[in-house]
């Protein structure tokens, strides 16, 4: 018993109940912010001064400091959470970015500017309280046993509720009793701000069909050929390497006349209603395949062949489930779920609002250029815009994508209720629909989610709580994993 007490004490000396949330926020500030800037690195206005051939605005490095406040007299100083609560202001830190202007490929203007303020999570690396001991915390007016893991917006303590979602970039094949296809494979491909649903089905005619964005129920063989895997022999080898499957033969035979990429692209383009000249049709179809087909693999020309191989793997997996050699996927198994923490939610919010800021910057720049002037970029960046939009979402709880109730006022009736609120996990499913399986306790919840704490009534099983000692792992870097596997002797095969 004495040993158990010592172990529990030492565990909580190093770890907090809300560690995963704090790590997620730190990762957002240190890594995700820069990735979002790289997604939107070059901004090219359409209206530029007539004596210039090319003009580019480039966003370079982004960083944030510790929370501070600018008083009415213009003086800057550090702000601590207790002051933010008492004065009904937001506990936030400025976000700085390096911006440069490039005229005809030559850098002309380069400066650092503030593009907004970011609410800072209490006890995260960027919070003043993160390195303080008990005595220092008491001196600053904080409860030393306080967990952190929440934000202060206009003096109100707000917690971002974790969202449980189906894992993206993973094919799930389930039975489909209502539709024309007995089985249905679904995959959500996620890259940056894109999240594209892909559906694979096998119709009564024996052909496999793939749907994504504008492309509705397109024969899979056509898509594979359009991506550059043209030889029937190669397609057969990738889908059914051990035996020559009759199912694949039927699909290949149907489109045996299509011999190259252009023919396949033209066929698909006509089918989805692109009516321009042939060259433009093919080019537009290439763009659609590059941008919207499996964007997580990549969106450049060299990624097309990898996409073709992956579509073959999707068909192979679908056939294995349809033929009964592999069981159908269980959507409620926790292996097929991912949790979105504060860092992921703020990344979504920042990504969308940065696009709004860039749109505003372009509008202001082009408006001044039309008047015959050439403005400095410093003048056209409105830092209030980004700040207001982020504060507004965090104050009201309305998030990008129309989700509501993401940011909630923290419940402070007692310590346990606060703890429960910080660990809440919400499913995006509608509370008014039955969804019996989603509401049930699944064997994989044990040790991860609390098997008791869920509301009764309409929300039962859709609002859950993390188990007290549950720790959540972060996404690992793919390249780093490959490096380590190769060092251990992994050989890649084509």
Helices and strands as residue ranges (DSSP letters): H 2-14, H 19-27, I 28-32, H 33-39, E 42-43, E 55-64, E 68-70, E 76-78, H 81-87, E 92-103, E 106-119, H 134-139, E 151-153, E 156-160, E 162-166, E 172-175, E 183-191, E 194-202, E 208-212, E 215-219, H 220-226, H 232-239, H 246-254, H 261-271, H 278-292, G 301-303, H 304-322, G 334-336, E 337-340, H 342-370, H 377-380, H 383-396, G 400-402, E 407-409, H 415-422, E 424-427, H 436-439, G 443-445, E 463-465, H 478-487
